[in-house]
Amino acid sequence: MKQTAGFLAALAAVLFLTACGAVKIARINADPSRFRNRTVEVRGTVVTSVGLLGTGGYQIEDDTGKIYVVSTTGVPSKGSRVTVTGRVIGGAEILGQPVATAIREQHHKVR
């Protein structure tokens, strides 16, 4: 009985997160502690990107703001429209410059 309840709770959580869709970048930037260490999906256009040997970082922008993405799975080119899934992190460093909030990419999809 406990296993069934746990399974149903996990299923409900997955369905809830799937239904929520992408988070607006401004929501993450406005309250980064709420999203820290949570997996989010954001959609936007790549503003800048720097990569070397499949790793690097890029900044994406939606209609509400910008956020940096740290990647170990390749970097999309400037102007690409992407959907990014990853964990929100604080205190990231991009190209030697500290940034307050970023996303450590799990994967991205060019749209």
C-alpha atoms as a printed R data frame, in Angstrom:
    type eleno elety resid chain resno      x      y       z
1   ATOM     1    CA   MET     A     1  0.000  0.000   0.000
2   ATOM     2    CA   LYS     A     2  2.835  2.428   0.856
3   ATOM     3    CA   GLN     A     3  4.553  1.656  -2.461
4   ATOM     4    CA   THR     A     4  1.379  2.504  -4.375
5   ATOM     5    CA   ALA     A     5  1.004  5.814  -2.532
6   ATOM     6    CA   GLY     A     6  4.654  6.678  -3.205
7   ATOM     7    CA   PHE     A     7  4.296  5.786  -6.879
8   ATOM     8    CA   LEU     A     8  1.158  7.909  -7.221
9   ATOM     9    CA   ALA     A     9  2.858 10.857  -5.507
10  ATOM    10    CA   ALA     A    10  5.868 10.576  -7.838
11  ATOM    11    CA   LEU     A    11  3.592 10.302 -10.876
12  ATOM    12    CA   ALA     A    12  1.634 13.378  -9.774
13  ATOM    13    CA   ALA     A    13  4.884 15.341  -9.352
14  ATOM    14    CA   VAL     A    14  6.078 14.366 -12.833
15  ATOM    15    CA   LEU     A    15  2.751 15.312 -14.388
16  ATOM    16    CA   PHE     A    16  2.732 18.635 -12.524
17  ATOM    17    CA   LEU     A    17  6.261 19.521 -13.656
18  ATOM    18    CA   THR     A    18  5.491 18.495 -17.230
19  ATOM    19    CA   ALA     A    19  2.347 20.614 -17.281
20  ATOM    20    CA   CYS     A    20  4.201 23.677 -15.983
21  ATOM    21    CA   GLY     A    21  6.341 23.952 -19.107
22  ATOM    22    CA   ALA     A    22  9.068 26.534 -19.468
23  ATOM    23    CA   VAL     A    23  9.871 29.030 -16.736
24  ATOM    24    CA   LYS     A    24 10.321 32.665 -17.691
25  ATOM    25    CA   ILE     A    25 13.882 33.854 -17.101
26  ATOM    26    CA   ALA     A    26 12.677 36.883 -15.121
27  ATOM    27    CA   ARG     A    27 11.087 34.554 -12.531
28  ATOM    28    CA   ILE     A    28 14.435 32.837 -11.974
29  ATOM    29    CA   ASN     A    29 16.357 36.121 -11.781
30  ATOM    30    CA   ALA     A    30 13.782 37.708  -9.461
31  ATOM    31    CA   ASP     A    31 13.973 34.909  -6.871
32  ATOM    32    CA   PRO     A    32 17.033 32.717  -7.552
33  ATOM    33    CA   SER     A    33 16.953 31.077  -4.106
34  ATOM    34    CA   ARG     A    34 13.525 29.617  -4.921
35  ATOM    35    CA   PHE     A    35 14.915 27.875  -7.999
36  ATOM    36    CA   ARG     A    36 18.456 27.064  -6.762
37  ATOM    37    CA   ASN     A    37 19.320 23.362  -7.268
38  ATOM    38    CA   ARG     A    38 16.010 22.755  -9.034
39  ATOM    39    CA   THR     A    39 15.688 21.525 -12.579
40  ATOM    40    CA   VAL     A    40 14.009 24.048 -14.877
41  ATOM    41    CA   GLU     A    41 13.245 24.405 -18.557
42  ATOM    42    CA   VAL     A    42 13.727 27.770 -20.244
43  ATOM    43    CA   ARG     A    43 13.270 28.827 -23.861
44  ATOM    44    CA   GLY     A    44 14.974 31.659 -25.630
45  ATOM    45    CA   THR     A    45 17.439 32.906 -28.200
46  ATOM    46    CA   VAL     A    46 21.205 32.569 -27.791
47  ATOM    47    CA   VAL     A    47 22.697 36.055 -27.356
48  ATOM    48    CA   THR     A    48 26.363 35.106 -26.888
49  ATOM    49    CA   SER     A    49 28.213 31.797 -26.867
50  ATOM    50    CA   VAL     A    50 31.733 30.569 -26.231
51  ATOM    51    CA   GLY     A    51 32.746 26.948 -26.563
52  ATOM    52    CA   LEU     A    52 35.831 24.785 -26.788
53  ATOM    53    CA   LEU     A    53 35.928 21.016 -27.282
54  ATOM    54    CA   GLY     A    54 32.268 20.497 -26.442
55  ATOM    55    CA   THR     A    55 32.203 22.644 -23.293
56  ATOM    56    CA   GLY     A    56 31.582 26.306 -22.655
57  ATOM    57    CA   GLY     A    57 28.804 28.700 -21.896
58  ATOM    58    CA   TYR     A    58 26.206 30.837 -23.536
59  ATOM    59    CA   GLN     A    59 23.611 33.413 -22.619
60  ATOM    60    CA   ILE     A    60 19.994 33.100 -23.642
61  ATOM    61    CA   GLU     A    61 17.281 35.703 -23.695
62  ATOM    62    CA   ASP     A    62 13.514 35.444 -23.640
63  ATOM    63    CA   ASP     A    63 11.022 38.305 -23.642
64  ATOM    64    CA   THR     A    64 11.582 38.795 -19.879
65  ATOM    65    CA   GLY     A    65 15.367 38.708 -19.404
66  ATOM    66    CA   LYS     A    66 18.721 36.974 -19.857
67  ATOM    67    CA   ILE     A    67 20.512 34.123 -18.092
68  ATOM    68    CA   TYR     A    68 23.807 32.297 -18.561
69  ATOM    69    CA   VAL     A    69 23.984 28.570 -19.288
70  ATOM    70    CA   VAL     A    70 27.028 26.434 -18.454
71  ATOM    71    CA   SER     A    71 27.335 23.493 -20.859
72  ATOM    72    CA   THR     A    72 29.371 20.320 -21.164
73  ATOM    73    CA   THR     A    73 27.307 19.017 -24.091
74  ATOM    74    CA   GLY     A    74 28.178 21.577 -26.760
75  ATOM    75    CA   VAL     A    75 27.278 25.203 -27.282
76  ATOM    76    CA   PRO     A    76 24.639 26.427 -29.752
77  ATOM    77    CA   SER     A    77 25.572 29.322 -32.021
78  ATOM    78    CA   LYS     A    78 24.480 32.923 -31.573
79  ATOM    79    CA   GLY     A    79 20.935 33.499 -32.811
80  ATOM    80    CA   SER     A    80 19.793 29.898 -32.262
81  ATOM    81    CA   ARG     A    81 16.413 29.411 -30.627
82  ATOM    82    CA   VAL     A    82 16.824 26.833 -27.879
83  ATOM    83    CA   THR     A    83 15.008 24.983 -25.137
84  ATOM    84    CA   VAL     A    84 17.349 24.346 -22.204
85  ATOM    85    CA   THR     A    85 16.808 21.943 -19.335
86  ATOM    86    CA   GLY     A    86 19.139 22.187 -16.365
87  ATOM    87    CA   ARG     A    87 19.740 22.987 -12.697
88  ATOM    88    CA   VAL     A    88 19.813 26.563 -11.442
89  ATOM    89    CA   ILE     A    89 23.122 27.350  -9.735
90  ATOM    90    CA   GLY     A    90 24.459 30.389  -7.918
91  ATOM    91    CA   GLY     A    91 27.951 31.783  -7.953
92  ATOM    92    CA   ALA     A    92 28.821 30.502 -11.424
93  ATOM    93    CA   GLU     A    93 31.785 31.879 -13.327
94  ATOM    94    CA   ILE     A    94 31.699 32.384 -17.090
95  ATOM    95    CA   LEU     A    95 34.940 33.288 -18.887
96  ATOM    96    CA   GLY     A    96 36.479 34.306 -15.581
97  ATOM    97    CA   GLN     A    97 33.616 36.683 -14.792
98  ATOM    98    CA   PRO     A    98 31.371 35.912 -11.801
99  ATOM    99    CA   VAL     A    99 27.638 35.791 -12.507
100 ATOM   100    CA   ALA     A   100 25.014 35.632  -9.807
101 ATOM   101    CA   THR     A   101 22.726 32.970 -11.266
102 ATOM   102    CA   ALA     A   102 23.143 30.497 -14.113
103 ATOM   103    CA   ILE     A   103 21.822 27.170 -15.349
104 ATOM   104    CA   ARG     A   104 24.052 24.085 -15.444
105 ATOM   105    CA   GLU     A   105 22.728 22.482 -18.597
106 ATOM   106    CA   GLN     A   106 21.586 18.853 -18.615
107 ATOM   107    CA   HIS     A   107 20.622 19.138 -22.292
108 ATOM   108    CA   HIS     A   108 19.407 21.605 -24.861
109 ATOM   109    CA   LYS     A   109 17.394 21.376 -28.041
110 ATOM   110    CA   VAL     A   110 17.726 23.791 -30.937
111 ATOM   111    CA   ARG     A   111 14.244 24.660 -32.209
